[in-house]
Structures are given as structure tokens and as C-alpha cells.
């Protein structure tokens, strides 16, 4: 099982690595679903994980709340992506939507272009896409060489058990053209059963490893 552990700041990273984390997603402010970490935290985390040969994913999100961003917020996100590139970060995760619940394609094209040399991950903004746009969104992300989509399969208020059929439908539709990374409500207790149910070998979560 490949375990991507979402962490807030640096504090728990050494412990997570010792406990078997395969990849780290670095955030600030997980209480709102994660925002962009500070440069100081990012630098120290990157240095530590590079020494340990553990990949690092940086959350690029200027604030909590929705994923509809104005031009100033998008400029901040682009600047943070360029900074990640300078530091040799392995991957960046972001998302941007239009007010009617479709992918903000112009914003995403700009951020994907800025991410040259890094893996691109679409964050759980994906779970706020209106159902009528979902198929087109999957096609667009595949066409733009996005590496993976982090998804709960529905609102985080829904249990992971109830959203597994939706995640399964995504996995079937993309047919290996893009990685679907399940997350949200997956713990060290239920991860094996969920991976078996979905037929996946990689999961994401804050509690995938029991840190005591």
C-alpha cells in the first residue's frame, strides 16, 4: 500500500516518515482542508524529505472556502508554484472552478504551465464539480497530462463507504489514463478494505498511519 500522508506544518513529518509514509502532502491550516504552507516550512520540509528520498506534494491554495478564485488569488498561486519549482518540490496540488461548478480551464492552464517539471495533482476541488460537468472535466484533465486526481467521491460530509461507488466509476471511466487517488475518511483501520474494494494500491489521508 502506497500511503500519501497529509500533514500540517513540519511537526509530524519525521514521525510519519518513520512510521512508513511513502509520500507527504504539505499543508497549512488543515482545519479548512489545507492551504499553502509558508516558505520557511516548505524549505525545511523539502530539505528533510529529499534527504530521506520521500516525495513531497505542496498544497497550492491561498485560502479556505470555495475554489473560485479572482485574478489576484491566481497570481499568488502562480507565484507559489514557481517557488515550489525553485525548491525542487516533486508535485503541486491545486484546483480552480468557475461559479457554475465547472473547471476553470484558463486558470488551470496557467497553473499547469507554471508547474513544468513537477507532477500536477488536482485537489478536492474536483469533488465540487457539478455532475453535468464531470465527464468533460475528466477528459480535460487527461488531455492536459494531469498526473492524478485526489477525490473523496462526494462531499467530505458523506462517509467514504457511501462514496466508494462514485470513486469506482471514476476509476473505470479514466481507464488508467490518469491516477485516481482516494482520500477523506480513510484511516489505518479501514485502508486495506477500501483499497481492496476499489482495486487501488495508493491512498491519501491524515490518519492513514497511526502516529499515536
C-alpha positions as CSV (number, residue, x, y, z in Angstrom):
1,X,0.0,0.0,0.0
2,X,1.4,3.4,-1.1
3,X,0.4,5.9,1.6
4,X,0.3,9.6,1.0
5,X,0.0,11.4,4.3
6,X,-1.4,14.9,4.5
7,X,0.3,16.9,7.2
8,X,0.1,20.4,8.6
9,X,3.4,22.1,9.0
10,X,6.7,20.2,9.8
11,X,6.0,18.8,13.3
12,X,4.7,15.3,12.5
13,X,6.7,14.7,9.3
14,X,9.7,12.9,10.8
15,X,7.3,10.7,12.8
16,X,5.2,10.0,9.7
17,X,8.3,9.0,7.7
18,X,9.5,6.7,10.4
19,X,6.0,5.1,10.5
20,X,6.1,4.3,6.8
21,X,4.7,7.3,4.9
22,X,5.5,6.9,1.2
23,X,4.7,10.5,0.2
24,X,3.9,13.7,2.1
25,X,1.3,16.3,1.2
26,X,2.3,19.5,3.0
27,X,-0.4,22.0,4.0
28,X,-1.1,24.8,6.4
29,X,-4.5,25.0,8.1
30,X,-5.9,21.5,7.6
31,X,-9.0,22.6,9.5
32,X,-10.2,24.3,6.3
33,X,-9.0,21.5,4.1
34,X,-5.4,22.7,3.7
35,X,-3.8,26.0,2.4
36,X,-0.4,26.9,1.0
37,X,2.4,26.4,3.7
38,X,4.8,29.1,4.5
39,X,8.1,29.3,2.6
40,X,10.1,28.5,5.8
41,X,8.1,25.4,6.5
42,X,8.3,24.4,2.8
43,X,12.1,24.8,2.7
44,X,12.8,22.7,5.8
45,X,10.3,20.0,4.8
46,X,11.7,19.8,1.3
47,X,15.3,19.5,2.6
48,X,14.4,16.8,5.1
49,X,12.3,14.7,2.7
50,X,14.9,15.0,-0.1
51,X,17.5,13.5,2.4
52,X,15.0,10.7,3.0
53,X,14.1,10.2,-0.7
54,X,10.4,10.8,0.1
55,X,8.4,12.7,-2.5
56,X,6.7,15.9,-1.4
57,X,3.5,17.4,-2.7
58,X,2.8,21.0,-1.9
59,X,-0.8,22.3,-1.5
60,X,-1.3,25.5,-3.6
61,X,-4.4,27.2,-2.1
62,X,-4.4,30.8,-1.0
63,X,-7.4,30.5,1.4
64,X,-10.0,28.1,2.6
65,X,-13.6,28.2,1.3
66,X,-14.6,27.7,-2.3
67,X,-12.3,27.1,-5.3
68,X,-13.5,30.1,-7.4
69,X,-10.5,32.4,-7.5
70,X,-10.0,36.0,-8.7
71,X,-7.1,37.3,-10.7
72,X,-5.1,38.4,-7.6
73,X,-5.5,35.0,-6.0
74,X,-4.5,33.2,-9.2
75,X,-1.3,35.4,-9.3
76,X,-0.5,34.3,-5.8
77,X,-0.9,30.7,-6.7
78,X,1.3,31.1,-9.8
79,X,4.0,32.7,-7.6
80,X,3.8,29.8,-5.1
81,X,4.1,27.3,-7.9
82,X,7.2,29.0,-9.3
83,X,8.7,28.9,-5.7
84,X,8.0,25.2,-5.5
85,X,9.8,24.7,-8.8
86,X,12.8,26.6,-7.5
87,X,13.0,24.3,-4.4
88,X,12.7,21.1,-6.4
89,X,9.4,20.1,-5.0
90,X,8.1,16.9,-6.6
91,X,4.5,17.8,-7.1
92,X,2.0,20.6,-6.6
93,X,-1.8,20.1,-5.9
94,X,-4.4,22.7,-6.7
95,X,-7.8,23.2,-8.2
96,X,-9.9,26.1,-9.7
97,X,-13.5,26.2,-10.6
98,X,-16.0,28.6,-12.3
99,X,-19.0,29.9,-10.4
100,X,-21.2,27.3,-12.2
101,X,-19.2,24.4,-11.0
102,X,-17.0,23.6,-14.0
103,X,-13.2,23.5,-14.2
104,X,-11.7,27.0,-14.6
105,X,-9.8,25.9,-17.7
106,X,-8.0,29.2,-18.2
107,X,-6.7,29.3,-14.6
108,X,-5.7,25.6,-14.7
109,X,-3.9,26.0,-18.0
110,X,-1.9,28.8,-16.4
111,X,-1.0,26.8,-13.3
112,X,-0.2,23.7,-15.2
113,X,2.2,25.7,-17.4
114,X,3.9,27.1,-14.3
115,X,4.3,23.6,-12.9
116,X,6.7,22.4,-15.6
117,X,9.0,19.7,-14.3
118,X,6.7,18.8,-11.4
119,X,3.8,16.4,-11.1
120,X,0.4,18.1,-11.2
121,X,-2.4,16.9,-8.8
122,X,-6.0,18.2,-8.8
123,X,-7.1,18.6,-5.2
124,X,-10.6,18.0,-3.8
125,X,-11.9,21.0,-5.7
126,X,-12.7,18.1,-8.0
127,X,-15.5,17.0,-5.6
128,X,-17.2,20.3,-6.0
129,X,-17.6,20.0,-9.8
130,X,-21.3,19.9,-10.9
131,X,-22.3,16.4,-12.0
132,X,-23.1,17.7,-15.5
133,X,-19.5,18.8,-16.0
134,X,-17.8,15.7,-14.5
135,X,-17.2,13.7,-17.7
136,X,-15.9,16.7,-19.6
137,X,-13.7,17.5,-16.6
138,X,-12.1,14.1,-16.5
139,X,-11.5,14.2,-20.3
140,X,-9.9,17.7,-20.0
141,X,-7.6,16.7,-17.1
142,X,-6.5,13.6,-19.1
143,X,-5.9,15.7,-22.2
144,X,-3.8,18.2,-20.2
145,X,-1.5,15.5,-18.8
146,X,-2.5,16.0,-15.2
147,X,-0.9,13.2,-13.1
148,X,-3.7,12.4,-10.6
149,X,-6.9,13.5,-9.1
150,X,-7.4,13.5,-5.3
151,X,-11.1,12.7,-4.6
152,X,-13.5,11.6,-1.9
153,X,-16.1,10.9,-4.5
154,X,-18.5,13.4,-3.0
155,X,-18.8,15.9,-0.1
156,X,-16.5,15.2,2.8
157,X,-19.6,15.1,5.0
158,X,-20.5,11.9,3.2
159,X,-18.8,8.8,4.6
160,X,-16.2,7.1,2.4
161,X,-18.3,3.9,2.4
162,X,-21.1,5.8,0.7
163,X,-18.9,7.4,-1.9
164,X,-16.9,4.3,-3.0
165,X,-19.3,3.5,-5.9
166,X,-18.6,7.0,-7.3
167,X,-14.8,6.7,-7.0
168,X,-15.1,3.3,-8.7
169,X,-17.0,4.9,-11.6
170,X,-14.1,7.4,-12.0
171,X,-11.5,4.7,-12.0
172,X,-13.5,2.8,-14.6
173,X,-14.0,5.8,-16.8
174,X,-10.4,7.0,-16.9
175,X,-9.2,3.5,-17.6
176,X,-5.6,4.1,-16.3
177,X,-5.1,7.4,-18.3
178,X,-4.9,9.4,-15.0
179,X,-4.4,8.2,-11.5
180,X,-7.4,8.4,-9.1
181,X,-6.2,8.9,-5.5
182,X,-9.0,8.2,-3.0
183,X,-8.9,10.3,0.2
184,X,-11.1,11.7,3.0
185,X,-12.1,9.5,5.9
186,X,-9.5,6.8,5.1
187,X,-7.7,5.6,8.2
188,X,-5.2,3.0,9.3
189,X,-8.2,0.8,10.3
190,X,-10.2,0.9,7.0
191,X,-7.5,1.5,4.4
192,X,-6.9,-2.2,3.4
193,X,-10.6,-2.9,2.9
194,X,-11.0,0.3,0.9
195,X,-8.0,-0.4,-1.3
196,X,-9.3,-3.9,-2.0
197,X,-12.8,-2.7,-2.7
198,X,-11.5,-0.1,-5.2
199,X,-8.7,-2.2,-6.6
200,X,-6.1,0.6,-5.9
201,X,-2.7,0.5,-4.3
202,X,-2.4,4.1,-3.3
203,X,-4.4,6.1,-0.7
204,X,-4.4,9.6,0.8
205,X,-5.2,10.7,4.3
206,X,-4.2,12.4,7.6
207,X,-4.8,9.2,9.6
208,X,-3.5,6.5,7.2
209,X,-0.7,5.9,9.6
210,X,-1.3,5.7,13.4
211,X,1.0,8.3,14.9
212,X,-0.1,7.5,18.4
